[in-house]
Amino acid sequence: MRLDRYLSQVTTLSRSQARNIIRAGRVRVDGHPVKQPANQVDLQVEVVLDERTLAPPQSCYYMLNKPLGVVCATQDPSQRTVMDLLDIPRLDRLHIVGRLDIDASGLLLLTDDGQWSHRITAPVTHCTKTYWVTLAEPLTEYDAGQLHRGIHLKNESKPTRPAEIEIVSDCKLYVTITEGKYHQVKRMFAALGNRVESLHRESIGRLKLDEALGAGDYRPLSPEEVALF
Ligand code: URA
């Protein structure tokens, strides 16, 4: 993490105040004065401001049951965002871990820990995402096979990775994918001539949406949940 960010997380200083203080030579990292606000520091170092040793920042992790009709963005000029649902101090340090469309609901993760979110979203990790899907038309066995074999989506060079399908009734199913392409689930079913009518994310990896959370509710993750990734 950048030193100015570190400072703004563990004190009441804003980022620009932190930058000025660092440039003024008032900060030492592991005993050495550091005057560059962009210098990277990890959480193991000792940071001293004037003569005071600062407690390292605690990362925070939340799950939100995203309701329909809000956008996954930190700011939006015209629409309500998921950030508007959160009453959390220092909201500006959180980022969204993998987006959901405005007309999709369910499990959304937010954190200020970039390495943790990278482990979830980096394409190489193939982290699973399970969606509860309602379709306009019943899913045929042939189409279920296609989803498992991989589908060529428009403007993509490779077919989708195998999706797992659990059919619950004609038009209702669980779909588990291990990628996060743009509008992936909707595009997969559109490519089969079908249409997604509703999409709700149930889980990410082994982390399930807490059933006690109503639409728009959120809670911090437990240490055990954080350790799943
Ligand atoms: N796939 C979609 O099409 N939309 C989402 O929001 C998530 C996955």
Residues whose N, C-alpha, C, O or C-beta is under 5 A from the ligand:
A	BS01	URA	R99 L100 D101 A104 H183 Q184 V185 K186 R187
